[in-house]
Amino acid sequence: MDYLCRSVDTRAKGYLNKYMAYVYRHIRLDKNEPFYIGIGSCLNRCYIKTRRNKHWHSITDKTDYRVDIIFDDLSLEDAKEKEKELIYLYGKKVNGGTFYGYSLPK
């Protein structure tokens, strides 16, 4: 396996080997603004440059970026909720936000 993935034994809560997740953002350094929010359960997902959309590549081809881990040790459900909140907070570029190519979650 390429990625180092974390899991936690939560048998006390009725779960077995449930993956813990984190929420991260990519900040473009030329404008000091976020352009990507993601969820990872693998320790290095936030640093991997493959499996990204064309908008992500169009930005990273022009400028360097910084990775910020915003929330850590979350359930996948909690991570998805935090991801939605952050996408709504920053908004889509067409609506005056900082994100390109995002479908805002419902």
Phi and psi in degrees as GROMACS dihedral restraints (atoms count N, CA, C in turn):
[ dihedral_restraints ]
;  ai    aj    ak    al  type     phi  dphi    fc
    3     4     5     6     1   -67.3    20    10
    4     5     6     7     1   -37.2    20    10
    6     7     8     9     1  -103.9    20    10
    7     8     9    10     1   144.5    20    10
    9    10    11    12     1   -85.8    20    10
   10    11    12    13     1   111.0    20    10
   12    13    14    15     1  -107.0    20    10
   13    14    15    16     1   143.0    20    10
   15    16    17    18     1   -98.4    20    10
   16    17    18    19     1   142.7    20    10
   18    19    20    21     1  -140.2    20    10
   19    20    21    22     1   160.0    20    10
   21    22    23    24     1  -131.7    20    10
   22    23    24    25     1   139.7    20    10
   24    25    26    27     1   -85.3    20    10
   25    26    27    28     1   109.7    20    10
   27    28    29    30     1  -115.3    20    10
   28    29    30    31     1    40.8    20    10
   30    31    32    33     1   -57.1    20    10
   31    32    33    34     1   -31.7    20    10
   33    34    35    36     1   -61.5    20    10
   34    35    36    37     1   -27.6    20    10
   36    37    38    39     1   -95.3    20    10
   37    38    39    40     1     4.4    20    10
   39    40    41    42     1    90.8    20    10
   40    41    42    43     1     6.2    20    10
   42    43    44    45     1  -111.6    20    10
   43    44    45    46     1   154.1    20    10
   45    46    47    48     1  -126.2    20    10
   46    47    48    49     1   124.6    20    10
   48    49    50    51     1    55.0    20    10
   49    50    51    52     1    47.3    20    10
   51    52    53    54     1   -80.2    20    10
   52    53    54    55     1   130.8    20    10
   54    55    56    57     1   -72.7    20    10
   55    56    57    58     1   137.6    20    10
   57    58    59    60     1   -94.4    20    10
   58    59    60    61     1   149.1    20    10
   60    61    62    63     1  -124.5    20    10
   61    62    63    64     1   167.0    20    10
   63    64    65    66     1  -138.4    20    10
   64    65    66    67     1   158.9    20    10
   66    67    68    69     1  -114.9    20    10
   67    68    69    70     1   133.2    20    10
   69    70    71    72     1  -133.6    20    10
   70    71    72    73     1   163.1    20    10
   72    73    74    75     1  -134.3    20    10
   73    74    75    76     1   153.2    20    10
   75    76    77    78     1  -108.4    20    10
   76    77    78    79     1   129.2    20    10
   78    79    80    81     1  -109.9    20    10
   79    80    81    82     1   122.2    20    10
   81    82    83    84     1   -76.1    20    10
   82    83    84    85     1   130.7    20    10
   84    85    86    87     1   -78.0    20    10
   85    86    87    88     1   -23.3    20    10
   87    88    89    90     1   -70.0    20    10
   88    89    90    91     1   -28.4    20    10
   90    91    92    93     1  -119.7    20    10
   91    92    93    94     1    -5.4    20    10
   93    94    95    96     1    52.9    20    10
   94    95    96    97     1    47.7    20    10
   96    97    98    99     1  -136.4    20    10
   97    98    99   100     1   149.1    20    10
   99   100   101   102     1   -71.5    20    10
  100   101   102   103     1   143.8    20    10
  102   103   104   105     1  -130.7    20    10
  103   104   105   106     1    -4.9    20    10
  105   106   107   108     1  -151.7    20    10
  106   107   108   109     1   136.1    20    10
  108   109   110   111     1  -121.5    20    10
  109   110   111   112     1   134.2    20    10
  111   112   113   114     1  -144.1    20    10
  112   113   114   115     1   169.6    20    10
  114   115   116   117     1  -119.7    20    10
  115   116   117   118     1   139.3    20    10
  117   118   119   120     1  -137.0    20    10
  118   119   120   121     1   149.4    20    10
  120   121   122   123     1  -117.9    20    10
  121   122   123   124     1   -14.6    20    10
  123   124   125   126     1   -91.5    20    10
  124   125   126   127     1   138.1    20    10
  126   127   128   129     1   -57.8    20    10
  127   128   129   130     1   -30.3    20    10
  129   130   131   132     1  -110.3    20    10
  130   131   132   133     1    11.7    20    10
  132   133   134   135     1   -56.9    20    10
  133   134   135   136     1   -38.7    20    10
  135   136   137   138     1   -66.2    20    10
  136   137   138   139     1   -16.5    20    10
  138   139   140   141     1  -102.5    20    10
  139   140   141   142     1    -8.5    20    10
  141   142   143   144     1   -77.7    20    10
  142   143   144   145     1   135.7    20    10
  144   145   146   147     1   -98.7    20    10
  145   146   147   148     1    -4.4    20    10
  147   148   149   150     1   -91.9    20    10
  148   149   150   151     1   164.3    20    10
  150   151   152   153     1    60.3    20    10
  151   152   153   154     1    42.1    20    10
  153   154   155   156     1  -116.9    20    10
  154   155   156   157     1   156.8    20    10
  156   157   158   159     1   -80.7    20    10
  157   158   159   160     1   171.6    20    10
  159   160   161   162     1   -64.5    20    10
  160   161   162   163     1   -31.0    20    10
  162   163   164   165     1   -67.6    20    10
  163   164   165   166     1   -40.8    20    10
  165   166   167   168     1   -60.2    20    10
  166   167   168   169     1   -46.1    20    10
  168   169   170   171     1   -67.7    20    10
  169   170   171   172     1   -35.0    20    10
  171   172   173   174     1   -65.2    20    10
  172   173   174   175     1   -31.3    20    10
  174   175   176   177     1   -78.4    20    10
  175   176   177   178     1   -47.0    20    10
  177   178   179   180     1   -72.3    20    10
  178   179   180   181     1   -16.6    20    10
  180   181   182   183     1   -72.5    20    10
  181   182   183   184     1   -23.9    20    10
  183   184   185   186     1   -97.9    20    10
  184   185   186   187     1   -27.3    20    10
  186   187   188   189     1  -149.0    20    10
  187   188   189   190     1   159.5    20    10
  189   190   191   192     1   -79.1    20    10
  190   191   192   193     1   165.3    20    10
  192   193   194   195     1  -143.1    20    10
  193   194   195   196     1   160.8    20    10
  195   196   197   198     1  -115.1    20    10
  196   197   198   199     1   146.7    20    10
  198   199   200   201     1  -105.1    20    10
  199   200   201   202     1   127.9    20    10
  201   202   203   204     1  -118.7    20    10
  202   203   204   205     1   124.7    20    10
  204   205   206   207     1   -86.8    20    10
  205   206   207   208     1   117.8    20    10
  207   208   209   210     1   -93.7    20    10
  208   209   210   211     1   -45.5    20    10
  210   211   212   213     1  -130.7    20    10
  211   212   213   214     1   143.2    20    10
  213   214   215   216     1  -135.0    20    10
  214   215   216   217     1   159.8    20    10
  216   217   218   219     1    56.2    20    10
  217   218   219   220     1    47.4    20    10
  219   220   221   222     1  -105.8    20    10
  220   221   222   223     1   156.1    20    10
  222   223   224   225     1   -69.3    20    10
  223   224   225   226     1   160.5    20    10
  225   226   227   228     1   -61.0    20    10
  226   227   228   229     1   -38.4    20    10
  228   229   230   231     1   -63.0    20    10
  229   230   231   232     1   -44.6    20    10
  231   232   233   234     1   -65.6    20    10
  232   233   234   235     1   -38.4    20    10
  234   235   236   237     1   -63.4    20    10
  235   236   237   238     1   -41.7    20    10
  237   238   239   240     1   -62.7    20    10
  238   239   240   241     1   -39.5    20    10
  240   241   242   243     1   -65.3    20    10
  241   242   243   244     1   -44.2    20    10
  243   244   245   246     1   -64.6    20    10
  244   245   246   247     1   -39.6    20    10
  246   247   248   249     1   -59.3    20    10
  247   248   249   250     1   -46.6    20    10
  249   250   251   252     1   -58.2    20    10
  250   251   252   253     1   -46.9    20    10
  252   253   254   255     1   -58.0    20    10
  253   254   255   256     1   -43.3    20    10
  255   256   257   258     1   -70.2    20    10
  256   257   258   259     1   -38.0    20    10
  258   259   260   261     1   -63.7    20    10
  259   260   261   262     1   -42.5    20    10
  261   262   263   264     1   -65.4    20    10
  262   263   264   265     1   -38.1    20    10
  264   265   266   267     1   -61.3    20    10
  265   266   267   268     1   -48.5    20    10
  267   268   269   270     1   -81.0    20    10
  268   269   270   271     1   -33.4    20    10
  270   271   272   273     1    75.6    20    10
  271   272   273   274     1   166.8    20    10
  273   274   275   276     1   -83.8    20    10
  274   275   276   277     1   147.5    20    10
  276   277   278   279     1   -56.3    20    10
  277   278   279   280     1   -40.5    20    10
  279   280   281   282     1   -65.9    20    10
  280   281   282   283     1   -18.0    20    10
  282   283   284   285     1  -108.0    20    10
  283   284   285   286     1    19.3    20    10
  285   286   287   288     1    90.8    20    10
  286   287   288   289     1     4.7    20    10
  288   289   290   291     1   -88.5    20    10
  289   290   291   292     1  -160.7    20    10
  291   292   293   294     1  -114.9    20    10
  292   293   294   295     1    -0.5    20    10
  294   295   296   297     1  -103.0    20    10
  295   296   297   298     1   136.4    20    10
  297   298   299   300     1  -102.1    20    10
  298   299   300   301     1   145.5    20    10
  300   301   302   303     1    67.7    20    10
  301   302   303   304     1    20.2    20    10
  303   304   305   306     1   -98.1    20    10
  304   305   306   307     1   139.9    20    10
  306   307   308   309     1   -95.9    20    10
  307   308   309   310     1   120.6    20    10
  309   310   311   312     1   -68.8    20    10
  310   311   312   313     1   127.9    20    10
  312   313   314   315     1   -65.0    20    10
  313   314   315   316     1   152.7    20    10
